[in-house]
Amino acid sequence: MYDVATHLICELGAHNTTLKDIGERAGFSRGLASQRFGSKDVLFGNLVAQFNRRWASELARFVGDRTGLQAFLAALEAVEHFLVAQPTYMRAMYILWYESISTHNEVRIRLAHHHMVYRSDVQRWIEESIAEGSVRPDIIPAQISVQFCSFIFGTIYQWLVNPEAIDVPATFKQYRRSILKAITEEHTPPARSPQKRRSKSR
């Protein structure tokens, strides 16, 4: 039933997906989904939990025992791969998240928790990078974690609206290049232009 729910969310949206439709499309009686889950809140909450288990497994596969900047870059690669390899699943989950923030409290609570975990992971990797000397010491890890998540969620939002308009590999390649330049290169303030001497009036 989870697979059916995933495809129905992509097809109809989260608001228009009903437990009755899920039960019937899965080949069961129309009331079975209601009996099993009780409400859409519970079903959607379970879908979010399932998604995060799959994402955690994917992230662990890419990151492995890496730390610091290498872990940061591996996580970015994992998101790109998951988006390209699992487009239907990613589409369903993000439609569910975006549509359910104001109407399905359980989904919103779970989403807030997982966002906190994502930011915490990125912040830890940047802190490790600073400690090992691969990232500039003046970088603020908490801010980089917010920017990282903003790039991911913002890119996926645009991809949901118009997949053909977003070149996912090129977009991730450019972000990877720009974020590395921003956090690893020493930035020197621009040289001041010499001030013209004012001629004293006699």
C-alpha positions in Angstrom: 0.0 0.0 0.0 3.0 2.3 0.6 4.0 2.0 -3.1 0.4 2.7 -4.2 0.3 5.7 -2.0 3.6 7.0 -3.4 2.3 6.8 -7.0 -1.1 8.3 -6.1 0.6 11.3 -4.4 2.6 11.9 -7.6 -0.5 11.5 -9.7 -3.2 13.3 -7.5 -1.3 15.2 -4.9 -1.3 14.5 -1.1 -4.6 16.4 -0.5 -6.5 14.4 -3.1 -5.1 11.0 -2.2 -7.6 9.1 0.0 -7.3 5.9 2.0 -10.2 4.5 -0.1 -8.2 5.1 -3.3 -5.1 3.5 -1.9 -7.0 0.4 -0.8 -8.7 0.0 -4.1 -5.6 0.7 -6.2 -3.7 -1.8 -4.2 -6.3 -4.5 -5.0 -7.9 -4.7 -1.5 -11.2 -3.6 -0.2 -11.8 0.1 0.0 -11.9 0.0 3.8 -8.7 -2.0 4.4 -6.4 1.1 4.3 -8.7 2.8 6.8 -8.7 -0.2 9.1 -4.9 -0.5 8.9 -3.9 3.1 9.3 -7.0 4.8 10.7 -6.2 8.2 9.1 -4.2 9.9 6.4 -2.0 11.5 9.1 -0.8 8.1 10.3 -0.3 6.8 6.7 1.6 9.9 5.7 3.7 9.8 8.9 4.6 6.2 8.1 5.6 7.2 4.6 7.9 10.0 5.9 9.5 7.5 8.4 10.0 5.0 5.6 11.5 7.7 3.3 14.0 8.7 6.0 15.0 5.2 6.7 15.8 4.7 3.0 17.6 8.1 2.9 19.6 7.2 6.0 20.7 4.0 4.3 21.6 5.8 1.1 23.6 8.5 3.0 25.5 5.9 5.0 26.4 4.1 1.7 27.9 7.3 0.3 29.5 8.8 3.4 30.7 5.6 5.0 33.4 6.4 7.5 34.3 9.7 6.0 34.5 12.8 8.1 34.8 16.6 7.6 34.8 18.0 4.1 34.9 14.5 2.4 31.7 13.6 4.3 30.1 16.9 3.3 30.8 16.3 -0.4 29.7 12.6 -0.2 26.4 13.7 1.3 25.9 16.2 -1.6 26.6 13.4 -4.0 24.2 11.1 -2.2 21.3 13.6 -2.6 22.1 14.1 -6.3 22.1 10.3 -6.9 18.9 9.7 -4.9 17.2 12.5 -6.9 18.3 11.0 -10.3 17.9 7.3 -9.4 14.6 7.6 -7.4 12.6 10.4 -9.0 9.1 9.0 -8.4 9.9 8.4 -4.7 11.5 11.8 -4.3 8.6 13.5 -6.0 6.1 11.8 -3.8 7.9 12.6 -0.6 8.5 16.3 -1.3 4.9 16.8 -2.6 3.7 15.2 0.6 6.0 17.4 2.7 5.2 20.7 1.0 1.4 20.0 0.8 1.1 18.7 4.3 3.0 21.3 6.4 -0.2 23.2 7.3 -2.7 20.4 7.3 -1.1 17.2 8.6 0.5 18.0 12.0 2.3 14.6 12.4 4.0 15.1 9.0 5.1 18.6 10.0 6.5 17.5 13.3 8.4 14.6 11.7 9.7 16.9 9.0 10.9 19.5 11.5 12.8 16.8 13.4 14.5 15.5 10.2 15.4 19.0 9.1 17.1 19.5 12.4 19.1 16.2 11.9 20.1 17.2 8.4 21.4 20.6 9.6 23.2 18.9 12.6 25.0 16.5 10.3 26.2 19.3 8.0 27.2 21.5 10.9 29.3 18.6 12.4 31.1 18.0 9.1 32.0 21.6 8.7 33.2 21.8 12.3 35.4 18.7 11.6 36.6 20.4 8.4 37.7 23.5 10.3 39.4 21.4 12.9 41.4 19.4 10.3 42.3 22.7 8.4 40.4 22.0 5.1 37.9 24.8 5.7 38.6 28.4 6.7 38.3 29.0 10.5 36.1 32.1 10.1 33.3 30.0 8.5 30.2 29.6 10.7 29.1 25.9 10.5 25.5 26.5 11.5 25.0 29.0 8.7 26.6 26.7 6.1 24.2 23.9 7.3 21.2 26.2 6.6 22.6 27.2 3.2 23.2 23.6 2.3 19.6 22.6 3.1 18.3 25.7 1.4 20.1 24.6 -1.8 18.8 21.1 -1.6 15.2 21.9 -0.8 15.1 24.9 -3.2 16.5 22.9 -6.1 14.1 20.0 -5.5 11.1 22.5 -5.3 12.0 23.9 -8.7 12.5 20.4 -10.0 9.0 19.4 -8.8 7.4 22.4 -10.6 9.3 21.8 -13.9 11.6 18.8 -14.0 12.7 19.6 -17.6 13.9 23.1 -16.6 16.4 21.8 -14.0 19.6 20.1 -15.1 20.3 18.3 -11.8 23.9 17.1 -12.5 24.9 20.6 -13.7 23.2 22.3 -10.9 24.9 20.2 -8.2 28.3 20.5 -10.0 28.0 24.3 -9.9 26.9 24.4 -6.3 29.8 22.0 -5.3 32.3 24.3 -7.1 30.9 27.5 -5.6 30.5 26.2 -2.0 34.1 24.9 -2.0 35.4 28.2 -3.2 33.4 30.0 -0.6 34.5 28.0 2.4 38.1 26.9 1.5 39.7 30.0 -0.1 41.2 32.8 1.9 39.3 36.0 1.2 41.4 39.2 1.4 39.6 42.5 1.5 39.9 44.6 -1.6 42.7 47.1 -1.7 41.7 50.6 -1.0 42.0 53.0 -3.8 44.5 55.7 -2.9 42.9 58.9 -1.7 43.6 61.9 -3.6 45.3 64.7 -1.7 43.3 67.8 -1.5 45.2 70.8 -2.6 45.3 73.4 0.1 43.9 76.7 -0.9 46.2 79.6 -0.3 
